[in-house]
């Protein structure tokens, strides 16, 4: 890893214009970069109330070494910033990058990505950009041309908080109830517009970007990832997935992809690089 990282430039703590704080990002790209590269905007996890961009540094480094620019973003978290503040900040960052302030980032070849809560945020933003009704309801413009948004990478995301609130485990139910009160501005949060807007599968259209979805099989959200994949396929959206059979492959935990020494994380990284390469070279006739 250290040898690979030595070939990657990291510009730290850059800023994008925003009405909220935590409006910074780190930009990763190969040291031999001479022009714009396909770009990944990665949204970190943290249960909507914590987390920092540095938490994705090892995966961002590995992706950048593969010939990409990676933008690892920070955003304001709850309870200070309520839904949809983080969604708006993804928009603010993408708008800023479209102005070509950083020539290494080619926003005409864009992938959205996220882990855990960041996967939910990325998935919701992709829905905003591909569903005009949702964009109107949330008061956001659709600034990403369909031909520019090449795909989305979703790792271990909770794509339906209302559903998690109904699980049998009382401790989990209580935790999600507290989280919902912190993240959504209205009460009861599970019956209001914000929580409905955040259920990605409810807003999928055939224009949603091709997706790579993965999750572990223990202490994570595999069921929700699989369901989102099913909904995408029903809408004729290309989907690539990686899950693990506990009986044959053992326990694979939430956020497994950051443990780069593990074979499963290496599989995920190979998946991601392969998925992006395919979406960049896939002729339109084959995609149809």
C-alpha positions as CSV (number, residue, x, y, z in Angstrom):
1,X,0.0,0.0,0.0
2,X,2.8,2.5,0.9
3,X,4.4,1.9,-2.5
4,X,1.1,2.5,-4.3
5,X,0.3,5.6,-2.1
6,X,3.7,7.1,-3.1
7,X,2.4,7.4,-6.6
8,X,-0.7,9.4,-5.6
9,X,-0.9,13.1,-5.0
10,X,-3.3,14.2,-2.3
11,X,-4.5,17.8,-2.0
12,X,-6.0,18.1,1.4
13,X,-8.6,20.4,2.9
14,X,-9.7,22.2,-0.2
15,X,-13.0,24.0,0.1
16,X,-16.2,24.3,-1.9
17,X,-18.8,27.1,-1.5
18,X,-21.6,26.2,0.9
19,X,-24.0,27.7,3.3
20,X,-23.1,25.0,5.8
21,X,-19.8,24.2,7.5
22,X,-17.6,21.2,6.9
23,X,-17.4,22.2,3.3
24,X,-14.1,20.7,2.5
25,X,-12.7,17.9,0.4
26,X,-9.5,16.0,-0.3
27,X,-8.5,15.5,-4.0
28,X,-6.6,12.3,-4.9
29,X,-5.0,11.7,-8.3
30,X,-2.0,9.9,-9.8
31,X,1.3,11.9,-9.7
32,X,1.7,11.5,-13.4
33,X,-1.7,13.1,-14.1
34,X,-1.5,15.6,-17.0
35,X,-5.2,16.3,-17.6
36,X,-8.7,15.6,-16.5
37,X,-9.4,12.1,-15.3
38,X,-12.7,10.2,-14.7
39,X,-13.8,11.4,-11.2
40,X,-15.3,9.7,-8.2
41,X,-17.1,11.9,-5.7
42,X,-17.1,9.8,-2.5
43,X,-19.4,10.6,0.5
44,X,-18.2,9.2,3.8
45,X,-20.3,7.4,6.3
46,X,-21.0,8.0,10.0
47,X,-24.7,7.4,10.7
48,X,-25.5,11.0,9.5
49,X,-24.1,12.4,12.7
50,X,-20.4,11.9,12.5
51,X,-17.5,10.8,10.2
52,X,-14.8,12.6,8.3
53,X,-13.4,12.4,4.7
54,X,-10.1,11.0,6.0
55,X,-12.0,7.8,6.8
56,X,-12.0,6.8,3.2
57,X,-8.4,7.7,2.5
58,X,-7.1,4.2,1.8
59,X,-9.8,3.2,-0.7
60,X,-9.6,6.7,-2.3
61,X,-5.8,6.2,-2.7
62,X,-6.2,2.8,-4.3
63,X,-8.9,4.0,-6.7
64,X,-6.8,7.1,-7.7
65,X,-3.8,4.8,-8.3
66,X,-6.0,3.1,-10.9
67,X,-6.1,6.2,-13.0
68,X,-8.9,8.3,-11.5
69,X,-9.4,11.5,-9.6
70,X,-11.2,10.9,-6.3
71,X,-12.9,13.7,-4.4
72,X,-13.5,12.7,-0.7
73,X,-15.9,15.2,0.7
74,X,-16.9,16.4,4.1
75,X,-20.4,17.7,4.9
76,X,-22.3,19.1,7.8
77,X,-23.8,16.4,10.0
78,X,-26.8,16.2,12.3
79,X,-28.2,17.4,14.6
80,X,-26.7,20.8,13.6
81,X,-27.5,20.1,9.9
82,X,-30.8,18.4,9.1
83,X,-32.0,16.6,6.0
84,X,-31.5,17.6,3.1
85,X,-28.4,19.7,4.0
86,X,-25.9,16.9,3.1
87,X,-27.7,16.3,-0.2
88,X,-27.5,20.0,-1.0
89,X,-23.8,20.0,-0.2
90,X,-23.2,17.2,-2.6
91,X,-24.9,19.4,-5.2
92,X,-22.7,22.4,-4.1
93,X,-19.6,20.4,-4.5
94,X,-20.5,19.0,-7.9
95,X,-21.5,22.4,-9.1
96,X,-18.1,23.8,-7.9
97,X,-16.2,21.0,-9.6
98,X,-18.1,21.6,-12.9
99,X,-16.5,25.0,-13.0
100,X,-13.1,23.3,-13.6
101,X,-11.4,24.8,-10.7
102,X,-9.5,21.6,-10.4
103,X,-8.4,20.4,-13.9
104,X,-7.7,16.9,-12.7
105,X,-11.4,16.3,-12.1
106,X,-13.3,15.6,-15.3
107,X,-17.0,16.0,-14.3
108,X,-18.1,14.7,-17.7
109,X,-17.0,11.3,-16.6
110,X,-18.4,11.2,-13.1
111,X,-19.1,8.4,-10.6
112,X,-20.9,9.0,-7.3
113,X,-19.9,6.8,-4.4
114,X,-20.4,6.4,-0.7
115,X,-20.1,4.1,2.3
116,X,-22.7,3.4,5.0
117,X,-24.7,6.6,5.5
118,X,-22.7,8.1,2.7
119,X,-24.0,5.4,0.4
120,X,-27.5,6.5,1.3
121,X,-26.7,10.1,0.6
122,X,-25.1,9.3,-2.7
123,X,-28.0,7.1,-3.7
124,X,-30.5,9.8,-2.8
125,X,-28.6,12.5,-4.7
126,X,-28.5,10.2,-7.7
127,X,-32.3,9.9,-7.5
128,X,-32.6,13.6,-7.3
129,X,-30.5,14.0,-10.5
130,X,-32.5,11.4,-12.4
131,X,-36.1,11.9,-11.1
132,X,-37.5,15.3,-11.9
133,X,-40.4,15.0,-9.5
134,X,-38.1,14.3,-6.6
135,X,-35.8,17.1,-7.6
136,X,-38.8,19.5,-7.6
137,X,-40.1,18.3,-4.3
138,X,-36.7,18.9,-2.7
139,X,-36.1,22.2,-4.5
140,X,-32.9,21.1,-6.3
141,X,-31.8,21.5,-9.8
142,X,-30.7,18.6,-12.0
143,X,-27.2,19.7,-12.8
144,X,-25.6,16.4,-13.9
145,X,-26.3,15.5,-17.5
146,X,-27.3,11.9,-18.0
147,X,-24.4,11.2,-20.2
148,X,-21.9,12.5,-17.6
149,X,-23.1,10.4,-14.7
150,X,-21.5,7.1,-15.6
151,X,-22.4,5.1,-12.4
152,X,-22.8,4.9,-8.7
153,X,-20.8,2.9,-6.1
154,X,-22.8,2.0,-3.0
155,X,-21.1,0.2,-0.1
156,X,-22.9,-1.0,3.0
157,X,-25.7,1.6,2.9
158,X,-29.0,1.9,4.8
159,X,-31.4,2.9,2.0
160,X,-34.6,2.9,4.1
161,X,-34.4,4.2,7.7
162,X,-38.2,3.9,8.2
163,X,-37.9,0.1,7.6
164,X,-35.0,-0.3,10.0
165,X,-37.1,1.4,12.6
166,X,-39.4,-1.6,12.5
167,X,-36.9,-4.3,13.2
168,X,-37.5,-6.6,16.2
169,X,-34.4,-5.7,18.1
170,X,-35.5,-3.0,20.6
171,X,-32.1,-1.5,21.0
172,X,-31.7,-1.0,17.3
173,X,-35.2,0.5,17.1
174,X,-34.4,2.9,19.9
175,X,-31.1,3.9,18.2
176,X,-32.8,4.5,14.8
177,X,-35.6,6.5,16.5
178,X,-32.9,8.8,18.1
179,X,-31.1,9.0,14.8
180,X,-34.2,10.0,13.0
181,X,-35.0,12.7,15.5
182,X,-31.5,14.1,15.0
183,X,-31.4,13.9,11.2
184,X,-34.9,14.8,10.0
185,X,-36.3,18.3,10.8
186,X,-39.9,17.3,11.4
187,X,-41.7,15.0,13.9
188,X,-42.8,12.3,13.8
189,X,-39.9,12.0,11.4
190,X,-40.9,8.6,10.0
191,X,-44.2,10.0,8.7
192,X,-42.9,13.2,7.1
193,X,-41.7,14.1,3.7
194,X,-38.0,14.1,4.5
195,X,-37.9,10.4,5.4
196,X,-40.0,9.5,2.4
197,X,-37.6,11.4,0.1
198,X,-34.6,9.5,1.6
199,X,-36.0,6.0,0.6
200,X,-34.0,5.6,-2.6
201,X,-35.9,2.6,-4.0
202,X,-39.1,4.7,-4.0
203,X,-37.6,7.2,-6.4
204,X,-35.8,5.0,-8.9
205,X,-36.5,5.6,-12.6
206,X,-35.0,4.0,-15.7
207,X,-32.6,7.0,-15.9
208,X,-30.9,6.1,-12.6
209,X,-27.2,5.5,-13.2
210,X,-25.7,2.0,-13.4
211,X,-24.9,0.8,-9.9
212,X,-22.4,-1.3,-8.1
213,X,-23.9,-2.4,-4.7
214,X,-22.1,-4.4,-2.0
215,X,-22.5,-5.2,1.7
216,X,-21.3,-7.5,4.4
217,X,-23.5,-10.3,5.8
218,X,-23.2,-9.3,9.5
219,X,-24.2,-6.1,11.4
220,X,-25.0,-4.3,8.2
221,X,-27.7,-3.7,5.6
222,X,-27.5,-6.5,3.1
223,X,-31.3,-6.9,2.8
224,X,-31.7,-3.3,1.8
225,X,-28.9,-3.4,-0.7
226,X,-30.4,-6.5,-2.3
227,X,-33.8,-4.9,-2.5
228,X,-32.4,-1.7,-4.1
229,X,-30.7,-3.9,-6.7
230,X,-34.0,-5.6,-7.5
231,X,-35.8,-2.3,-7.9
232,X,-33.0,-1.0,-10.2
233,X,-33.2,-4.1,-12.4
234,X,-37.0,-3.8,-12.6
235,X,-36.3,-0.4,-14.0
236,X,-33.8,-1.7,-16.6
237,X,-30.8,-0.1,-14.7
238,X,-27.6,-2.2,-15.0
239,X,-26.6,-3.5,-11.6
240,X,-23.4,-5.3,-10.4
241,X,-23.5,-6.7,-6.8
242,X,-21.1,-8.3,-4.3
243,X,-22.5,-10.2,-1.2
244,X,-21.1,-13.0,0.9
245,X,-22.5,-16.3,2.0
246,X,-21.9,-16.7,5.7
247,X,-21.9,-20.5,5.6
248,X,-19.1,-20.7,3.0
249,X,-17.3,-17.3,3.4
250,X,-17.7,-16.6,7.1
251,X,-18.8,-13.3,8.7
252,X,-18.2,-10.2,6.7
253,X,-18.9,-7.0,8.6
254,X,-20.2,-3.5,7.9
255,X,-17.6,-1.4,6.0
256,X,-15.5,-4.4,5.2
257,X,-14.0,-2.7,2.1
258,X,-11.7,-0.5,4.2
259,X,-9.8,-3.5,5.6
260,X,-7.5,-3.6,2.6
261,X,-5.4,-6.5,3.9
262,X,-8.4,-8.8,3.7
263,X,-9.2,-10.8,0.6
264,X,-12.8,-9.6,0.7
265,X,-11.8,-5.9,0.6
266,X,-9.5,-6.7,-2.3
267,X,-12.4,-8.3,-4.2
268,X,-14.4,-5.2,-3.6
269,X,-11.7,-2.9,-4.9
270,X,-11.3,-5.1,-8.0
271,X,-15.0,-4.9,-8.5
272,X,-15.1,-1.2,-8.2
273,X,-12.3,-0.6,-10.7
274,X,-13.8,-3.1,-13.1
275,X,-17.2,-1.6,-12.8
276,X,-15.9,1.9,-13.6
277,X,-13.8,0.7,-16.5
278,X,-16.7,-1.1,-18.0
279,X,-19.0,2.0,-17.7
280,X,-16.4,4.2,-19.3
281,X,-15.8,2.0,-22.3
282,X,-19.3,0.6,-22.8
283,X,-20.6,1.6,-26.2
284,X,-24.1,3.1,-26.2
285,X,-25.4,0.4,-28.5
286,X,-24.3,-2.4,-26.1
287,X,-25.8,-0.5,-23.1
288,X,-29.2,-0.4,-24.8
